[in-house]
Amino acid sequence: MATDKTQHLQQVLETHRMAHIEKLLDKYKEKRQEVKEALEENYKDKIYNPINSGSYAKHTAINIKFDLDIVVPFKRNSFDTLEEMFNDVFDFLYEKYKDVADVRKQKVSIGIIFDADDNGDEINIDVVAGRELNQDQYAEDHNLNLFVNSQYGLLDEKTYIQTNIQAQIDHIKGKNNDRSIIRLLKIWKTTNNESYKSFF
């Protein structure tokens, strides 16, 4: 019986692999690259190189519900406040894509849902703007502060959270069993319409 359960779970994982939607994924990657280049062109020396993040970067994405994420690490002196940084990135993305996408503020990111293409595919990209904790330290420690948009609820009544997205990616790297468990939980969450956060 245990073997049957194992086989079943392996089959579930196999059917939800991102490789099954390669053409769609290529569209996502193309659009993500376009957004990254636009951000680099606009913010120039105010930022470090944007990085890919989220479940796809961590190899925990499933093919029934996903987006691609970009983290934009700003230098400490680029903006006076985290809110100013968040709003500036939103304003830039809104002006650039308002005619071809729905651009909206979320709790800690800016979501871009591009209009459906000829095949009916909508591309969903999330942009997370973060500011390094100390000037010129991001390249060494990768620590960032993110603005928390209070319109979508407060995290312990703070307007910011500290994070290290690169450390999150590095932490799960090579941990195949852990990633399989995460993917199975995401599949269960999505198919059962559970409301808990994927990061949990």
N, C-alpha and C positions, 0 to 999 in steps of 0.2 A: 504493500500500500504506500509506503514511504517513497518508493521509487516512482509510483504513479504521480504522487504529489510533486515530486521534483521535476518529472517530465512535464507536467502541466505548467508549472511555474516557468520553466525554461521556454516552453512554447509561447506563453503569454509575453515574456520578454522579447522573444524573437519576432512576434507579430507587431510589436510596438517600436521596433528599431527605426532610427531616423533614416537608415539606408533605404528603406522602402519608399521614401518620398524624396529621392535625390534631386529630381528636377525642381520640385517646389523649394527644397532647401537651397538650391543654387540661386533661385530668385531672391530668397531671404538674404543670402550672403552678399549678393550683388547690391541690394538696397542698403544693407548695413555698411558696406564699403563706401557707398555714395554719401551716406549720412556722416560717416567718420571724416571723409575728405572735406565735406562742407564745414564741419566743426573746426577742423585743423586750419582751413583757409580763413575762417572768420576770426578765430581766437589766437592764432599764430603763437607768439612766445608767451602768452598768458597760461598756456596749458602744457602738460607733458603729453606724450603720445597716448591717445585713447586706446583702451584695451577691450577685448571681447570678454564678456562675463556671462553670468547667469547659468542656467542648466545646460545649455549646449557646450559652453566652455568647460563645464565640470563633468561632461559626459553622463548627465543624469536626465537628459531631455527624453520625452516620449512623443511619438508622432501624431497623437490625437489632439494635443493641446500644447502649444509652445510659442515662444517669441524669441527673438535674438536681442541680446542686451549689449549696450556699449557703456563703459564707464569713462567719463571725461575728468581726468585729474587736473584741477586748477592749481596754480601756484598760490602761495599764501597771500601775496600782495596783489592778486588780480582783482579782488573785490573786497569792499569793506565789510560786507556781511554775507552770510550764507544765503539769506533770502534774496538779496540783490543778485547773487550768482544764479540761483535757481530761476528767478524771473527773467533774467537776461537770456539764459539758454532757451527758456520757453518762448520768449518773444522772437528770438532769432529763428527757431525751428518753425514757429507758427507762421511767420512772414514768408519763410522759404517754401513751406509745403501746404499752406492753407488751401490752395486750389486743387491739390491732388491727394489730400489726406485729411483725416481727423486728427488734430494735434491737441492733446489735453494734458493738464496737470494731474499728477497722481500723488500718492503719499510722499514718496521720495524720488520719483522719476517723472520724466515726461514721456508719455506714450504717443507713438505715431502709428496710426492704422491707415495704410495707403489704400486708395480706392481699388476695387476689384479690377483685375486686368481682363483681357479677352477670354481667359480660361476661368474667370470667376474667382481667382486667387487674391485674397487680401493679405498683404504683408504687414506684420506687426513688429515694430522695433521699439524697444524701451531705451531711453537715454538717462543715465544717472550722472548728475554733476556732483563732484566731490571736491573739497578744498583741502590741501595738505595741512597737517596740524602745525608744523613748523617750517619756516621758509627754507627752501632747498633741501628738505629732508625726504621728500616722497620717493626719490629714486632709491634711497637706502631702506626706509621702513615701510613704505606703501600705506601709511595710515592716512585716512581721510575723514573729514567731517561732512555729513550730508544734511541738507535742510529737510525738516519734516513739515510738510504742508498741513497745517492744522485744520484746513477745510475737510480733510479726510480722516480726522481723528488724531489725537495726540498719543505719542509713545511716552508713557510716564510723565505727561505734561511738559515734555521738552520740545524745543523747536529744532533740535538737531540730534543726530546720533553719530557716534564714532564707529568706523568700520575699517576692515582691512580686506578688501575683496580679493586681492592677489593671494593673501594667506588662505582664504576660503578655497580658492582654486587649487593651490598647492597642497592643502590638507587632504583633499579627496583624491588627488592624483595617484594612480596606481592601485587604488583600493577597490578592486573589481567587485568583491562581495558586497561591500558597503554601497557601491553605486547600484548594484542590482537590486538591493533591498529598497533603496530610495526610489528607483524607477517603478518597482512593484507597488510601493505605497502611492506613488503619483497616479499610476494606472487605476488603482482602487479608488483613490480620491476622485478622479475625473469621472469614472464610470458610475460612481455612486453619488455624484454631485455633493460631495462633502465640502464644507466651507473653510476648513483650516488652511493656513498658508503653506505653500509648497516649501518655503525655507525651513519651516518647522520639521 
